[in-house]
Amino acid sequence: MELFQGFQTVVLYALGAGALACEVFAFVDALRNPEAAYLAAGKRTRTFWLVLLGVAMALGVVTLASLNLFALLGFVAAAVYLADVRPALRQVRGRGGRSSGW
């Protein structure tokens, strides 16, 4: 039973570290884009995303070894930024957009 608990602890730390890495990456990426890109992409302001992702990072640090609602909310905020906002910003800025062809 102790072996299982040790394995469970390692898995929780790995998931928490992965979520924290996503949150840090999203925050740094949000810092790199200018305010005008957010407006041109039709997204919320840069300040909104920086505050939201900063809170997500703080939650990620505090809840590193636990799976709870706060950890999930922080990860979801980073995931929304990475899946929705980041591609729109990259398209507006002309970096890394996918072509319409094959």
C-alpha positions in Angstrom: 0.0 0.0 0.0 2.9 2.4 0.7 4.3 1.7 -2.7 0.9 2.8 -4.3 0.8 6.0 -2.2 4.4 6.9 -3.2 3.5 6.3 -6.9 0.3 8.4 -6.5 2.4 11.2 -5.0 4.9 11.1 -7.8 2.0 11.2 -10.4 0.4 14.2 -8.6 3.6 16.1 -8.6 4.2 15.3 -12.3 0.7 16.5 -13.2 1.1 19.6 -11.0 4.5 20.4 -12.6 3.1 19.9 -16.1 0.2 22.2 -15.3 2.5 24.8 -13.8 4.7 24.7 -16.9 1.7 25.4 -19.1 0.7 28.3 -16.9 4.2 29.8 -16.9 4.5 29.3 -20.7 1.1 31.0 -21.3 2.1 33.9 -19.0 5.4 34.5 -20.7 3.8 34.3 -24.1 1.1 36.8 -23.0 3.9 39.2 -22.0 5.6 39.0 -25.4 2.6 40.2 -27.3 1.7 43.9 -27.5 -1.6 45.3 -26.5 -2.5 46.2 -30.1 -2.3 42.5 -31.1 -5.0 41.6 -28.6 -7.3 44.3 -29.9 -6.6 43.4 -33.5 -7.4 39.8 -32.8 -10.7 40.7 -31.1 -9.7 39.2 -27.8 -9.7 40.6 -24.2 -7.0 43.1 -23.3 -3.4 42.2 -22.5 -3.9 43.3 -18.9 -6.8 41.0 -18.5 -4.8 38.0 -19.7 -1.7 38.9 -17.7 -3.8 39.2 -14.5 -5.7 36.0 -15.2 -2.6 34.0 -16.1 -0.7 35.5 -13.1 -3.4 34.2 -10.8 -3.3 30.9 -12.6 0.5 30.7 -12.0 0.0 31.5 -8.3 -2.6 28.8 -8.0 -0.3 26.4 -9.8 2.5 27.0 -7.3 0.2 26.7 -4.3 -1.6 23.6 -5.5 1.4 21.9 -7.0 0.9 18.5 -5.3 -2.9 18.4 -5.1 -5.7 18.1 -7.6 -8.5 20.4 -6.5 -10.8 23.0 -8.1 -8.3 25.8 -7.8 -5.6 23.8 -9.6 -8.1 22.9 -12.3 -9.3 26.6 -12.8 -5.7 27.8 -13.1 -4.9 25.1 -15.7 -8.1 25.9 -17.7 -7.3 29.6 -17.8 -3.9 28.7 -19.3 -5.4 26.2 -21.7 -8.0 28.7 -23.0 -5.2 31.2 -23.6 -3.0 28.6 -25.4 -5.9 27.1 -27.5 -7.8 30.3 -28.4 -5.9 33.5 -27.8 -2.4 32.5 -28.7 -3.3 31.2 -32.2 -5.3 34.4 -32.9 -2.4 36.6 -31.8 0.1 34.6 -33.9 -2.2 35.0 -36.9 -2.6 38.8 -36.4 1.2 39.2 -36.0 1.9 37.0 -39.0 3.9 34.3 -37.1 3.3 30.6 -37.4 -0.1 30.8 -39.0 -1.2 27.7 -40.9 -1.7 28.0 -44.6 -5.1 27.1 -46.1 -3.5 24.5 -48.4 -1.9 21.2 -47.6 
